[in-house]
Amino acid sequence: MLLVCRFAVPEAEVEDFLARAKHALELLTAGPHCRRGRLSRATDEADRWVLIAEFDSVPAYRRALSPFEVREHVIPLLSQALADEPAAYEELWDVTGGVAERRDSLVAKDAGTVRLGEAGGPATPRH
């Protein structure tokens, strides 16, 4: 599972943002199911940044957000991310050394049409 959050950070706020993002990534990656975290700056737009964290699964990502210190420091930072696209992505292909491994989706095929309280679980995963 990937968490991908894009930010627009004015130059005057970069140092504060860097400190907050570093702390957020340290908290997230200290958990047992966070594989790694990264912060990158765009090469063609100096005010654009992306924070990426990789988790073992969607449930692992949700659990990683539950500790108090994470809610206190990470959630406020993530709430400042640009909101024009989704931030959570599930991994469907894992390719290492030229070998591709397919992952089943944990999201049901009818997830976009089922209302709250109607779902019983993903009988048929979407692809």
C-alpha positions in Angstrom: 0.0 0.0 0.0 1.3 3.4 -0.9 0.6 6.7 0.7 1.3 9.5 -1.8 0.8 13.0 -0.6 1.7 16.0 -2.7 2.4 19.4 -1.1 2.8 23.0 -2.3 5.3 24.7 0.1 6.3 28.3 -0.3 10.1 28.9 0.0 9.7 30.7 3.3 8.1 27.6 4.9 10.5 25.0 3.5 12.7 24.5 6.7 9.6 24.1 8.9 8.1 21.7 6.4 11.3 19.6 6.2 11.4 19.2 9.9 7.7 18.2 10.1 8.0 15.8 7.2 11.1 14.2 8.7 9.4 13.7 12.0 6.3 12.3 10.3 8.3 9.8 8.3 10.3 8.8 11.4 7.0 8.1 13.2 5.5 6.2 10.3 8.5 4.1 9.6 9.1 3.2 13.3 5.9 1.0 13.0 6.3 -2.7 12.3 4.5 -2.7 9.0 5.8 0.5 7.3 8.5 -0.6 4.8 9.9 2.8 4.0 9.2 6.5 3.6 10.5 9.2 1.3 10.3 12.9 0.8 11.1 14.3 -2.6 11.1 17.7 -4.2 10.1 18.4 -7.8 12.9 19.2 -10.1 10.8 21.6 -12.3 8.7 23.3 -9.7 10.6 24.3 -6.5 7.5 24.6 -4.3 6.2 21.1 -5.1 7.0 18.2 -2.8 5.8 14.6 -2.4 5.8 12.4 0.7 5.6 8.7 0.0 5.3 5.9 2.6 5.0 2.2 1.7 3.1 -0.2 4.0 2.6 -4.0 4.0 -1.1 -3.7 3.4 -4.1 -1.4 3.7 -4.9 -2.6 7.2 -1.3 -2.0 8.2 -1.5 1.6 6.9 -4.7 2.1 8.9 -3.1 0.7 12.0 0.0 2.9 11.5 -2.2 6.0 11.7 -3.8 5.1 15.1 -1.0 5.8 17.7 -1.5 9.0 19.5 1.9 10.5 18.5 1.1 9.8 14.8 -2.3 11.4 15.1 -0.7 14.4 16.9 2.1 15.0 14.3 1.5 13.1 11.1 -2.2 13.6 10.5 -2.0 17.5 10.7 0.9 17.4 8.2 -1.0 15.1 5.8 -4.1 17.3 6.1 -2.1 20.1 4.4 -1.4 17.9 1.3 -3.0 19.0 -2.0 -6.5 17.5 -2.1 -7.0 17.3 -5.9 -6.2 13.5 -6.2 -6.3 10.4 -4.0 -3.5 9.8 -1.5 -3.8 6.0 -0.8 -3.0 3.4 -3.5 -3.0 -0.3 -3.2 -0.2 -2.3 -4.9 -1.4 -4.6 -7.7 1.9 -5.5 -9.3 5.2 -6.0 -7.6 8.1 -6.2 -10.1 11.7 -7.0 -8.9 14.5 -8.1 -11.2 12.3 -8.3 -14.2 9.8 -10.7 -12.5 6.3 -9.4 -12.0 4.1 -10.7 -9.2 0.3 -9.9 -9.2 -1.3 -8.8 -6.0 -5.1 -9.3 -5.4 -7.0 -6.1 -4.6 -8.5 -5.8 -1.1 -11.2 -3.5 -2.5 -14.4 -5.2 -3.8 -15.3 -4.8 -7.5 -18.6 -3.2 -6.5 -17.0 -0.8 -3.9 -18.1 2.3 -5.8 -21.8 1.2 -5.7 -22.2 -0.3 -2.3 -23.5 2.0 0.4 -22.4 2.1 4.0 -23.8 -1.0 6.0 -24.4 -3.1 2.8 -20.9 -4.5 2.4 -20.0 -7.9 3.8 -16.5 -8.1 2.3 -14.8 -8.2 -1.1 -16.3 -11.4 -2.7 -14.9 -10.3 -6.0 -11.8 -8.0 -5.9 -11.4 -5.3 -8.4 -8.4 -5.2 -10.7 
